[in-house]
Amino acid sequence: MNILVPDSWLREYLKTDATPKQIKEYLSLCGPSVERSNFIKDETVYDIEITSNRPDAMSVMGIAREASVILPRFGIKAELQINQLTNLPINKSNKLKLHITTDSKLNPRWTSVIFDSVKIKPSPSWLTKRLELVGVRSLNNVIDITNYLMHAYGQPAHIFDYDKITNGIMKLRASKKGETLTTLDGKIHTLPGEDIVIEDGSGKLVDLCGIMGGENSAITDKTTRIILFLQTYDPVQIRKTSMALAHHTEASGLFEKGLDPELVMPVFLEGIQLIQKLASGNIASSIIDIYPHPFIASTVVVSRTKIDSYIGTHLETKEIKEILTNLGCTTTVDNTKVAVQPPSYRQDIAIDVDIIEELARISGYHTIKDKLPDSEPPAIFEDPILGWEQKLKNKLCDWGYTETYTYSMISKELLDTFNINNQEVYEITNPISTDWVYMRPTLLPSMLLAVKQNMPYENDLKLFELSMIYAYRENNLPQEQSTLIIAVSGSRYGKLKGIAEAIFSLFGISFPTITDPATDYYQQGRSLRLGNFGQLGEIDGALLSKLGINKPITILELSVDQLVKHARLKKQYTPIPKNPASYEDLAFVVSDKTYVAPMMASLKTIDPLITDVSLFDSFNTIRTFHITYQSDTKNLTAEDISKVREKIIKHMKKEFNATLKTV
Amino acid sequence: MKKIIRKEEPIAKEQLIRLLLTLQEDATTAIGKSAEPIDQLRLTWLGKESEFGRLASYMKTIPQEDKQQIGAVLNGVKRAIEQTLSSQLTVNSSQKTQHEDWFDTTIPGDLPPQGHLHIVTQAIEEITTIFNKIGFTRVRHPEVDSDYYAFEALNMPLNHPARDEWETFFIDSQKIQVKNNILSKLVLTPHTSNGQVREMEKGKLPIRMINIAKCYRRQSDISHVPMFHQFEGMYIDKNVSIGHLKGFIDYFVKQFFGPDRKSRLRPFHFQFTEPSFEVDISCGICNGRGCRFCKEGWLELAGSGMIHPNVLKYGGIDPNNYSGFAIGWGVERTYMMKSGTQLDDIRLIYGNDIRFLKQF
């Protein structure tokens, strides 16, 4: 949460010679960050970020208190000036009465007082100017006083019109589900239940406590009798209500962080004084302060060794004592430990490391010496899949492919287009857009969209992505599977088949010899399933046209998980042959629909002298193989080779009904 | 390697052309590899007894109408082999090379294939390498994770206000029958910190981890995207101090951004670290003097802190014996700060426009 602090207002509580620049820099280094400073109406206004654990610093006074501890560390004098109003003489009266019922769990402290003969009018200029500097529009003297108190001290205050509280009865309670209430801003709320509310003598709700007052009890220009009202509330319940109603106010932002009950009375007293002064109000009731469980300081202990170990250097007793005392803690330090009683406004100091934080930040993080880890490093190994992913990406980049990163979420529409059962897909309950709703179980839809998007810019698209898919597992987290998808525009089966073969070879995995087609997303006659490793082929035309793509697209999908799992990287040395190799090209006439891969695989097994077989040419029904012969032991003669050739011819006839083509 | 020559019967036109072209290929390759004298090579490849001679002799059997075509191929092959032979001559010669012909050396070269790695991949590779050198090993933890690891075990119980800072996507858990509490609520992890307790649960100490993964938050504007990447460093050992965290940050900043850059810690608050810090890096544009790209000479880089004792306990580690730090950055932001890409809209990174992707 960010707050605005005008420099002159700050200096009302902080006597210091520090320049605004110094305040800004040193506060940021050791305390709340001054994100920027604005120069408004001849004065610096600090814009300060306060973290959620420090409600005590969410006010001009809170910042003054921090600065009074921090600035002296940089050799700049700074002293906190607090108006002690505790002894303010108060004229008690019993003219008017409030009948109060409350609940100390929901409302640990209640203070209130009634004024009469109040004059509602514009505020004096010093007050309107201050409010303006912190971004609050001046409304009237009484409302302005409550805003002033909140910004000065971080304690919200509220004013009711006394005459609108029926019979002077205020009953603070938990709301029932479905009760309704209209807040000051005119919004009608139906309450979720258990919200902190105040009911008056007529049974109507007059306050949505800690968030905003009710419209029905608000002051107007004609109001003459008011109730000044300062409380603390159960922070958890304030937050629940504020979240449920999506109604966030400056007050709820403070109350939900847990406010200091000891702060209530001094701020209340200053409020009384201001109403007397600026609205000529007269106290017309007794001062009510219901505070059944006053604050009791607790003790937090930290060992000296832990302090030194965390900070990485030895902190002297004197310094420890000085820092903590300046922060308002009652502190005792001995050689082994530090015992601290934090003040009521620092309930965030609750465990040993909280004390270390205070010591380290005030002594200055910038004074701590940099060190690299100097202990023995752990003996562990990186998950091989991470290295493989990088290697694959580098290969594809070198092969001319461009990498995409598409969103992991896809739309309902895409899910339907691809006939994916949405019961087996992880669904986002609070999507930010209908485009991003389901965690994708395949990379194909996103890749095809990326292809479509880029078709106008390039004819020869070569894209790839390596990302997770989220496979459904019953009663479990998805199985996140590392997956590679490659797309090229056009009917280019051979191109991606080649990429697939190169990748299999990279992993030392022999290419699957099965001839099953890929899933329905692919053309059944122009696609190939690669076992558990993936699939490739041309995408089905009907699917493409549903997506608005009017050109053929060829895709290769591979499971990186499976490739890594089956990788065989041992490369065994075979001696470099001493005898020269010979080769010849043999052309066979095959019958229709004869797959060539099984022929090649089979050729290699016919005789040990056949050391390599490649497809030299494929033309109509003729397959010409380039066959290499080599022996470990001798120079092959024409006769040796002729014998093997005869075997080949017989084998091809028998296994594939292929006959040698003679020229 | 020697080609085996078989005696063949009369030949079809197509076959003859194919054989001739193969021969050309074979001859030019073989000549290139050979150290034999040129005359010998010419005899081997173009002589009467050569394969070329044999194929040329088929000319007689070719029907009249095809003779012209075959003749042209024959001549082409012969010319190619001759050319290879003569280039061989030049190379083998002891004479200093002299060219008569003018040659345009400014002609554009034949480029190798030009692919492009996404900038996120480039950044991750660089980051991983930098941290590997000081013994931090890369890991990856789930993107879809239980509320337990994303929040609860990080000292953020249900309804804790600190959760508001993460604009979290929730996963419909009705399809997932509750078996154990840990899986009862699923989220898209809004930060890589979900890996902290998961890493501790592996049960090995010390830990030096770099976790890099996709994260998700409900946000989309010029500086936010719903899906992004974070990297998270974690070091747990005996006597890990704030000084170690500072050293770790400084090491990274100097390696990644350059030796002139400085870093600093500012107090902050996170539920899962105590103390907590924001990390700033000196602005590379104004060198820390202050400009419109930075805040008074500094840029926010990361969130970090000493791991909260409760988080260590969730991970089964005794906070009285061990301490540690954790630090998390956004990959995209870090890359953009370094590269000077002047990217003014982070959504471009995930827009997948090839005209963008090809720039990197």
Interface residues (C-beta under 8 A of the other chain):
Chain A: K24 E25 S28 L29 C30 G31 P32 S33 E35 R36 T51 S52 N53 R54 V236 R239 K240 E256 K257 S309 Y310 I311 G312 T313 I351 D352 V353 D354 I356 E357 A360 R361 Y365 H366 I368 K369 D370 K371 L372 P373 S375 E376 P377 P378 I380 F381 E382 D383 L386 Q390 K393 N394 L396 C397 D398 W399 G400 Y401 T402 E403 T404 Y405 T406 Y407 S408 M409 Q423 Y426 E427 I428 T429 N430 P431 I432 S433 W436 M439 A450 Q453 N454 Y457 E458 L461 K462 L463 S467 M468 Y470 E474 N475 N476 L477 P478 E480 P580 A581 S582 Y583 E584 D585 F616 D617 F619 T628 A638 I641 T662 V663
Chain B: M1 K2 K3 I4 R6 E8 E9 P10 I11 A12 E14 Q15 L16 R18 L19 T22 P112 P113 Q114 G115 H116 L117 H118 V120 T121 E125 T128 I134 G135 T137 R138 V139 R140 P142 E143 V144 D145 S146 N159 P161 A162 F169 F170 I171 D172 K175 I176 Q177 V178 K179 L183 L186 L188 K204 L205 P206 I207 R208 K214 Y216 R218 Q219 S220 P226 M227 Y235 D237 K238 N239 V240 S241 I242 G243 H244 K246 G247 F248 D250 Y251 R264 L265 R266 P267 F268 H269 E274 P275 S276 F277 E278 K295 E296 M306 H308 P309 S323 I349 Y350 N352 D353 I354 R355 L357 K358
